């Protein structure tokens, strides 16, 4: 597994992680440098993982299943809150519910690499100012829905299984995983390395209700 793959222990990854932690902890951040550090680290670790991808398929499946459960819980809760809000809606009011799902706040306990100040690194990785594509979380659901269809399956991308593949992986290994859109977002667009998030089993959500009242034209 990851800890046994000598590439991860390379001096370059450890040096980059040290720079990330120091910059984040001591507020020495520079946007261009921070983005570069996160991107290089991700590419190095992902390259290592892809050379041993058969070892990670079961963990990827477990994470994807847990993510799907967390998304369903958020989806159902957001709809309940929205339906309750519109029951008490006054004339002229516009109600919008925004639900966001995040990876857990603590460094994954299941991750095989635990030495060093991993919690500090985790906070840097989860910082939306650093990991820009993660600003707002893994996924957002806005009600009433716009671009998404009403179904949960459409929200997570299960209505088009042909798009739920990781291009860099052996298609025979991932063809039956039914990866969610949100999994693919984490892998393709954020600066989390694959092994940063596939060991996560805890999530949290934030749901905000916005009520605006339309202005009437003066006669």
Secondary structure as the mmCIF struct_conf table of DSSP 4:
data_model
#
loop_
_struct_conf.conf_type_id
_struct_conf.id
_struct_conf.beg_label_comp_id
_struct_conf.beg_label_asym_id
_struct_conf.beg_label_seq_id
_struct_conf.end_label_comp_id
_struct_conf.end_label_asym_id
_struct_conf.end_label_seq_id
HELX_RH_3T_P HELX_RH_3T_P1 UNK A 2 UNK A 4
HELX_RH_3T_P HELX_RH_3T_P2 UNK A 6 UNK A 9
HELX_RH_AL_P HELX_RH_AL_P1 UNK A 11 UNK A 25
TURN_TY1_P TURN_TY1_P1 UNK A 26 UNK A 27
HELX_RH_AL_P HELX_RH_AL_P2 UNK A 31 UNK A 50
TURN_TY1_P TURN_TY1_P2 UNK A 51 UNK A 52
HELX_RH_3T_P HELX_RH_3T_P3 UNK A 53 UNK A 55
TURN_TY1_P TURN_TY1_P3 UNK A 56 UNK A 56
HELX_RH_AL_P HELX_RH_AL_P3 UNK A 57 UNK A 87
TURN_TY1_P TURN_TY1_P4 UNK A 88 UNK A 88
HELX_LH_PP_P HELX_LH_PP_P1 UNK A 89 UNK A 90
TURN_TY1_P TURN_TY1_P5 UNK A 91 UNK A 92
STRN STRN1 UNK A 93 UNK A 103
BEND BEND1 UNK A 105 UNK A 106
HELX_LH_PP_P HELX_LH_PP_P2 UNK A 107 UNK A 108
TURN_TY1_P TURN_TY1_P6 UNK A 109 UNK A 110
BEND BEND2 UNK A 112 UNK A 112
BEND BEND3 UNK A 116 UNK A 116
HELX_RH_AL_P HELX_RH_AL_P4 UNK A 118 UNK A 125
TURN_TY1_P TURN_TY1_P7 UNK A 126 UNK A 126
TURN_TY1_P TURN_TY1_P8 UNK A 128 UNK A 130
BEND BEND4 UNK A 131 UNK A 131
HELX_RH_3T_P HELX_RH_3T_P4 UNK A 132 UNK A 134
TURN_TY1_P TURN_TY1_P9 UNK A 135 UNK A 136
BEND BEND5 UNK A 138 UNK A 138
STRN STRN2 UNK A 139 UNK A 143
BEND BEND6 UNK A 144 UNK A 144
BEND BEND7 UNK A 146 UNK A 148
BEND BEND8 UNK A 150 UNK A 151
HELX_RH_AL_P HELX_RH_AL_P5 UNK A 152 UNK A 156
TURN_TY1_P TURN_TY1_P10 UNK A 157 UNK A 159
HELX_RH_3T_P HELX_RH_3T_P5 UNK A 161 UNK A 163
TURN_TY1_P TURN_TY1_P11 UNK A 167 UNK A 168
BEND BEND9 UNK A 169 UNK A 169
HELX_RH_AL_P HELX_RH_AL_P6 UNK A 171 UNK A 174
TURN_TY1_P TURN_TY1_P12 UNK A 175 UNK A 176
BEND BEND10 UNK A 177 UNK A 177
HELX_RH_AL_P HELX_RH_AL_P7 UNK A 181 UNK A 188
TURN_TY1_P TURN_TY1_P13 UNK A 189 UNK A 189
BEND BEND11 UNK A 190 UNK A 191
HELX_RH_AL_P HELX_RH_AL_P8 UNK A 194 UNK A 197
TURN_TY1_P TURN_TY1_P14 UNK A 198 UNK A 199
STRN STRN3 UNK A 203 UNK A 213
HELX_LH_PP_P HELX_LH_PP_P3 UNK A 214 UNK A 218
#
